[in-house]
Amino acid sequence: MDVRALEYFVAVAEELNVTRAAARVHAAQSTVSASLRSLERELGATLFERTTRSMRLTASGERVLPAAREAVAAVDRARDLARERSAGLRGRVRLGTFSSLDLIDLPTALAAFRARHPAVELNLSVAASGSSGLQDDLLRGRLDLALFSPPSDPGLRTHRLLGLPFRAFLPTGHRLAGRRRLRLADLTDEDWVDTPLGFGNRTMLDEQLRRAGISRRIVVESGDLPSAIAFVRAGLGVGVLPATGAVDGCVQLPVVDGPPDWELHLAVRRTPAPGAAARALLAALREHATARTVG
């Protein structure tokens, strides 16, 4: 069985689009399509249901995909091991994160990794849909590593990097700014600022509000935490958000019935196991985050 055909199959299964998959594996679309047809003939099974607008895996395709991933990963590991002795660590690592992540110094960490392993190709992408999108991309094999919160899928192995308490953010001069602490019910009549659905902090807060039987009126959904806090500072609403540090123009108060600490995790898929380059980056990012937290 042609390993290249399995690589094409995995790419199409993860992208569910032949054009995107072909670009990802640097092959012509016709080559990928022909390879899939050949693989289906060899296996004696239809792997995809195709329409003019979409495609999805059949039951047979779902069963074959884990084995195909393992085969492709095994070949990649063999190549890495063969090259490592003569030319140092090689390979490609696709890292996913969300926008405006300043809790760890990611640019410095990645620059140090590149200086140590110049032959490793690094691809960094940002998920507009926050943690849920990053987790989905990781599970589907579009990413090798991802930074997100909170972890929830048993198919992932996660490493906690840090935790932050939720605080009520109020603009300076707000009628509640003089309190020592707040309850969620104290904010029910306020306009709210938050991140969009799918972001880890939003998921945690929505669950806590649901348990308390509290509804709210969100007037601004901002794509990252710094921008959300800026909208609070401008007086557009209040927020209950992870506290990343002091913010001029905002008062931060403990919320006695708020969510548990928001956590930043670094995650990889359990199977197939990450390659040598991904493992090296995982170790480097964990070390960097630990050093920054201790420092």
N, C-alpha and C positions, 0 to 999 in steps of 0.2 A: 504494500500500500504506500502511495506517494505521500511523504510527510508534508510536502508543499500543499497538496490537496487538503490535508487536514488543517493546515494553517489557514487556507482560504475559507474552509468551512467554519472554523472558529470565528474568524473575522466577520463573516456574513451573519453568523448566529448572534454575535454581540451587537452588530450595527443594525441588523435587520434591514439592510439596504446594500445592494451590490455595488453601487457607485461609491458610497463611502468606504465600504470594505476594500474595494480595489485601490482607492487612494491610500488607505492605511497600510496595505501590504506592498505598495509600489508596483502594481501590476495593471495590465489593461483589463477593462471591465469584461470584455469578451473572453479573456483568458480565465478569469475567475468563474464566470458562468459555465464555460466549457468544463472546467475542473470539477465544479459541483455536480454537473450532469454525469461525468465519468465516475465520481465517487458514489453517487446514488446507484449507478448501474453495478458497480463493484460490490456494494453492500446489499444490493437487492431490496432497497427501501427508499421511499421518498422522504427526504429530510426537511423540506420546506413546503408550506402551502403558499402559493403565489397568486396574487391578483394583479390587476393593472396598477393598483395604487399602494399595495403593501405586501409584506411577506411575513410569515411567522413559522416557527418550528413546529413540525408535526410531533406526535408522540414518539416516533422513532428518532427524530432529530434530538428531542430532549434527552432520550436515553443515551445517544451516541456522544453528545456534547462533552460530558465530564471525561470520558475516555480520550476523546480527541484533544482536549486541553492538556491532559496528563502527557499524551504522546508528544505534543508540541513543546511542552515545558521540559520534558526529558531531553529532547534534542537540543533545546536552547542551553540547558545545563551542561550537556556534553561539550557543546561549542565553547561555552564559557570556561570550562575546565581546561580544554585544550589550548585556548588562547592565553589563559592567565599566566601560565608558566613562562611564555615567551614575550608577551606584550603587556602584562599587567591586566587589571580588571577591565572587562569590556561588557557591552550589552546596552540595553535601553531600559530606562525606568520612567514610567508615566506616573506623575504625582498630582493628585487633585487636592484643592483647597478651596476655601471660600474667600471672597474679596475682603480687602482691608484687614488681613490678619496681622496684627502687630503684637500679639501676645508672645510669640517667639520671633527672633530675627531670622526669618526664612531666607531672605536674600544673602545674608552673610553665611548662613549654614550651607546653602547650595553652592556658593562661590568656593568655600573651603573644600567641599566635597569634590567639585570639579578640578580644583588645583591638585588634589590628591589622586583623583582617578580621571585624567583627561580623556581617556578613550571611552568613557561611559556617556551615552547620549541621554540627556535629561529633557523631559517634556513636562512642562507645568501647565495645568489647566485649572480654570475657576468654574465652579458650578453655580449658575444663577439661581438654582432652586435649593441652595444650602445643603445641609447635612443629608437630607433624604436623597437628593440627586447624586451626591458624592458616594453614598452607600450603594445606590443602585448601579452606578458606573463601575464601582469596585467589584460588586457581585457578578456583573455581566462581563467582566474582564476588560473593560475599556481603560481601567487604571490598574496600576500595580500597588500603589500606596495611596492612602487618602488621610487627610486631617479633617475630622468632623466631630460632632457631638449630637446626641448621645449614641453610643453603640447599641445595637439591639439584635442583630442577626447572628445566629449560631454558626453561620458559614464564615464568619470573620474572626480573626485573632487580633485583639486590640491591646494597646499599650497606653495607659493614662499618662498624659504629660503634665497637666495642671488642672486645678479646679478654682472656680470663682463664685463667690456668693451673689445671689440676686439682691438688688437694692431698688428701692423706689427712687426714680429720678424725677425731680420737680424743678421747674424754672425758679430762679431766685425771685423771692417776693410772692411765691404761691401761698395761698391761705393755709396750707398744711406744712409749710416749710419749717415752722418753729417746733414741730413735734419731735420727740425723741425716737419714736418708731411708729410704724403704721400697720394696719391690717388691710388685706385686699379689699374688704368691704368699704373702707374709707375712700376708695378711689372709684366706686361704681358710677358716680355721677359725672366723672371727668371724661374729657376727650383723651384718647390714648394714642401713643406712638409705639409701633412695634416693627419687627422684621416680618417678612412674608411667611405664609404657610410652608412647612417643610424645613424651616430652620430649626435647629435643635433647641435653642432657647425658647422659641415660640411654642414648639410642641410641649415642652415641659410646663410652661406657664399656662397654656390652654388646658392641660390636664388638671392642674391645680385649681384653676377657676371652675372647671366642670365639677370637680369634687365638692367645691364650696357652694355650688349652685349660683355662681355669679356670672352675669353677662356684662359685656362692655361695648363701648362705641369706639372703634378704631378709625381714626381720621387720616393717619399717615402710615403706610407700610414702606419701610426703607430697606434697601438691599444689603446693608451692613450695619454693624453696631455703632461705629463712630458717627455715621450719618443719622441714625436714629437718635442718638444722644444730642446731636446738633439741632434736630427738630424740636426736641424737648427744651433745649436752651433758648430757642427762639420763641417759646411760648405756645407752640401749636398743640401741646398735650403733655400728658405724663407718661412715664414708662416704668415697667418693672423689668430690668435688664441685668445681665451679668456686669458686675462692677470691675472695670479694668484699671481704675485709678482715679485720682482727683480730676474733676472737670470744672473749669471756670464757667460761671454762669448757671451752674446746676447745684442743687442740694441733693445729697444721697442719704436715704434713711433706710434702716433695716425694716424688713417686712416679716412680722412674726409668723405669719402663716404662708409665706412664700414658698416657691419650689426649693428642693435641695440644690446643692451647688451645681452650677453648670460646669461640665468637664470637657476638656479638649483631649481627644484621643487620636492616636496614629494607628491605622488599621491596615491589615493585609488579608487576602483570602487564605483560608486554611488549605484548600486544594484547588488547583495545583499549588504546591509550595512555591514561594517566591524564588526567583533566580538569585545568583550571587550578587549581581549589581543591586537588586532591590533590597536584599538583606543588608548589604553594606550601607545603603542610604538610610534604611530603617535604624540601624545602629548609630549612624552619625547624627540623625535628627534627635533621637532619644538622648544621646550624650549632650548635644547642644542645648536641648530644652532643660535638662537637669542642671547643667552648668549655669544657665541664665537664672533658673529659679533659686539655686543656692547663692549665686552672686547677688 
